[in-house]
């Protein structure tokens, strides 16, 4: 039987509303019967605790039904996201594997020109990088979900971490230099953090910015000291933007904005979830700003700066 998201989420809502309405009707009918029958009313009021108990019971039933409907709706939405995630996983795995197979079959031809061989090898490396990044996101999301995201904090230069993330995204999308620009002020910014987690955050944010922009992309990574001596980091793009009604949900696991312009681009709904969780682990909070569809997006967060020079241990 096919999974119908619209029908699946409508049924529990309708059932919940109908059940609550029925409970209210029963309560009102019960009160009307008592009020219209004087003798019965006198007996009931003589036992006022019975009336109070009945009202409380009905209220409790309605509260339980409402909670049940909310919980069931939430679970169905999560199930829908997981179904979309599985569809995305299938696409993310099949596409590079099919490309790798084609490249291998092409390389097996003995009459292949040297330039064509180099092109095939580059395509294979790109597909491997894509698979690696995809698997890393899934593993990181699993670690975060189970509370196993350990940090290895040390003093690092922000420009070095940023350079690795920028190089990865430029290579993956074959970007021209103007498509991804970086500004760090001052250039020698240092902070105490987990460099691996910070690099994953920057990669995911830059990847999202490029992915949801039409080419040529216009993405800008900036870092500067804020007034409270914290490191303020922004990734801004001029891409497809985010509708206001979806901004509060984009950091949820598996969530993707349900629009055609998003569905047409590959993704799993894990990138921003991972980035947001890692930023929180690093002592910051990832925030998003977008004026709406087609008006670009800005992701920003702040991280604490080192307050003292780390000591050097000698054995």
N, C-alpha and C positions, 0 to 999 in steps of 0.2 A: 504494500500500500504506500503510495507516495506521501511524502511529508508536506503538508500544506500549512505554512506558517500563519497565514491570515486566519484560516479556520481554527487552527489550534489555539490561538490566543483569544479568539472571539468566544468560543464555547465556554471556558471557565468564567469569563467576565459575565456573560449572559446568565449562566447558572447561578453565579454568586448574587447578582442583582435580583434575579427572580426569587431566590431563596430568602433574601433579606426582605423583599417586598411582601412575600407570603407571611413571614414572621410578623411584620408590622401589621398586616391585615388581620392576622389571628389575634394580636394584642388588642387592636382597636375593637374588633368584634367582641372579644371577651369583656372589655370594659363596657361597651354599649349594652350587652346582655345584662350585666350586673346593674347598671344604672337604671335600666328600664323596668327591672323587676324589683320592686320596693322590698318585698319580703326577703328575697335573696340578698339584696343590698344590705339590709339590716344585719343579716347573719354574717355576711362577709366583713362588714365594718366592725362587728363584734369581735371578729378575729382578724384585726388589721394586719397582724404579722403574716397572715396567709396572702393578703393582697400585696404587701410589700415583697414577699418572697416570690410571688408570681411575676411581678414587674422586673425584679432583679434577674430572675431566671431568663425571661425573654431578652432582656438587655444583654445578658451574658451570651446567649445563643447568637444574637445578631453580631456581637463583637467577634465571636469565634468565626462566624461565617465570613465576615469582612476580612479578618486576618488570613483565613484560608484562601480566599480569592486573591488577595494581594500576594501571598506566598506562592500560590500556584502560577499566577501570571509571571512572577519574577523567574520562577524555575523554567517556564516555557520560553521566556525570552533568552535565558542562558542556553537552553537547548538549541534554540534557533541559531545563536551565535556559534555554538560548537559545530552545528551542521555546516554553516558557512565556512568555518575554519577548516573542516575536513575537506570541503570542496577546494579551498585555497591551497591546502597542503598537497592535494592531488595534482593541482596545476603546477605548483612550485616544484614538485619533484619530477613530474613527467616532462615538462618543457626542457629543463637543462639536460635530463637524461637522453631525451630524443635528439637534442642538439649534439651531445657528446657522441652518441652512436653514429650520427651522420658524419661528424668530423673524423672519427676513426675509420669509417668506411671510405671516406675521401682520401685520407692519408695512406690507405692500403694500396691505392693506385700507384703504380711505379712511374707512370709518365707525368706525375704531378709536378708542376713548376715549383721552384724554391720559394718564390714569393707567396704562392698559394699555400705551401706547407706552413710558412710562418704565420699566415693569417689563420689557418685552421688551429694551430697551436695556441695562438692568442685567444681564439674563441673558446677553446677547451679550458684554458686557464680562467677565463671570465665565468664560464659555467660552474667550474669548481669553486671559485670564490663565492658565487651566488648561493650554491648549495651550502657552503661552509657558514656563511652569514645566516642563512635560514635555520640551519641546525643549531647554531649558537643561540639564536633568539629563543628557540623552543626549549633548549636546555636551561637557559637563564630564567625563562618564565617558570619552568618547573622548580628550579631552586628557590626562586622568590616565593612561589606559591606554598612551598613546604618550609619556608623560613630558614633556608640553608645558604643564604647569600652572604658568605663571609667576606670581610674586607681586609686587605693588606695595605694599611695606611703607611705612607712615607712621604717625604718632601719631594715634590716633583715640579718641573718647569711646565707651566700650562702650554706654552707655545710648542713644546715637543709633543705633548699628547695631542694637541689640536692638529699638528702637522701630519701625524699618522692617520688620524681620522679623515682629514681632508684628502690625503693621498689615496686612501682606500676608495672614497666615494668618487673622486675624479677618475680613477682608473676604471671603476666598475661601470660608470656611465659615459666614459670617454668624453669628459667635459673639457671645453676650452677654458683657459684661465679666467676670462671675464665672467663666466657663468657661475663661478664659486669664488667669492672674494673673502679675505680674512683681514681683520684689523684687531690688534691686541695692544692695549695701552695701559701701562708701559709694557714694552716687549719682554721684560725680564720677570713677569709675574710668576710667583711661586705659591704653592699651597700644599697643605698636608692632606692627602687624599689617597684613595685607591686608584692608581692610574688606569688599571684595566677596566674598572667600572666606569670611570669618567670617559674613557675612549669609546666604550660601548654606547654610552649616552650620546656623545657627539656624533658617532656614526649613525645611530638610529635617527636622530633629529635631522642631520644633513641628508640622509637617504630619503626620509619622508619629504623634505623640502624639495629635493630634485624630482622625486617620483611624481609628486602631485603638482608639478609645474610643466607647462608646455615648453618645448625647446625653441630658441635658446633659453635656458633657465637663468634666473637672476636671484641667486642665493647669497646671503651675507652672514658670515659668522663673526661676531664681535665679542670682545671681552674687555672689561675695564673695572677699575676699583670704584665701588659705590661709596656714598657718604659715611656709611657705618663700617668702613674698612672690610667689606666683604667683596668677593669677586662676582661681578654681575656678568652673566653670559647670555647672549641672544643668538638665535638662528632665525633669520627673517627671509621670507620668499615672496614672490609676486605670482604665486600659483593660483589654484582653483579656490582657495579659501575654505572656510567652514561655516555653515549656517548656524546662527545663534542658538537654535533649539538643540543642536547636537554637541555644543562645546562642553557641556557638563559631563558627557558620557565618553569622550574620546580616549580617556585614560583607562577605561575599563577593559578587562581581558576579553579578547576576541572582537571588540567592537569596531565596526567600520561604518562610516556614514552611509546610509542606504540611498545613495544616488548613483545614477548611471556613470557619471564622470569619475566616481571612485571605484565602482565595480569593474570598470574597463581597465583598471590598472592593477597589477598583481600586488598581493598583500595578504597578511594573515590576521591583522588586528592585534598583533603582539608587540610591535615595535614601540609604540608610545606607552603601552602598559609597562614594558620592561624599563624604558627610559624614566618614566615617572617613579617607579619603585626604587630604582637605583639612585636617583637624585635624592629621594627621601632618605635612603640609607646613608648617603654622603652628607646629610645635614641640611639639605635644601628642600625646595618645593617647586616642581615644574608647573609653570603657568602658561596659558595660551591666550592669544588675542587675535581676533579676526573680524574684519568689518562685514564679512558675509561672503557669499558665493562669488568667486571670480576676483576677489579683492585681496588675496594673499593671506599669509599667516605668520605670526611671530611667536616663537617659543622662547621663554626666558626662565632663568633660575639663578639663584645666588648660592655661593658656597663660602664657608668660613675661611678666612685667611689665617696663616700661622701667626701665633702671638709671641713665639720665642724660637730661638735658634735651636734645632735639635742637637742633643748631645751625641758625641761620637764615643762608642764603647770600644775599649781596647782589651784584647785578651792578654 
